[in-house]
């Protein structure tokens, strides 16, 4: 299905109607989206700060990442379920918004990075300088996601 037809279909779907129906629907879903981002990014930042040598020094980065994994995944599930619902509210506008496109690009890169390189970089066998570099890249990606998301309303 071509993109314009998909966007038209999504914009008239029951999900879009639910998001655009009651005045409170979008803000409630958005609150859950922010909650998911806080869990996801918050737990990743904790591990990144540990890789950089700050905080949580009683645990290795690998132990910390393992302990926070359920919270990270919970945040990811919240974010990946509420985000498409918010997109459905006005898909044509979001799709054409450069900040939205930037955010989604950074989000895909950040998720891919997190579940590949970042996951490898927290292992105790990896050189500390590699872990620090991985943490800096991770922080830059997630800051870009948040910045892009914040700018959606202004472009």
Secondary structure, DSSP 8 states (H G I E B T S, - for coil): --HHHHHHHHHTSHHHHHHHSSTTHHHHHHHHHHHHHHHHHHHHHHHHHHHTT-S-TTS-HHHHHHHHHHHHHHHHHHHHHHHHHHHHHTHHHHHH-HHHHHHHHHHHHHHHHIIIIIHHHTSTTS-HHHHHHHHHHHHHHHHHHHHHHHHGGG-
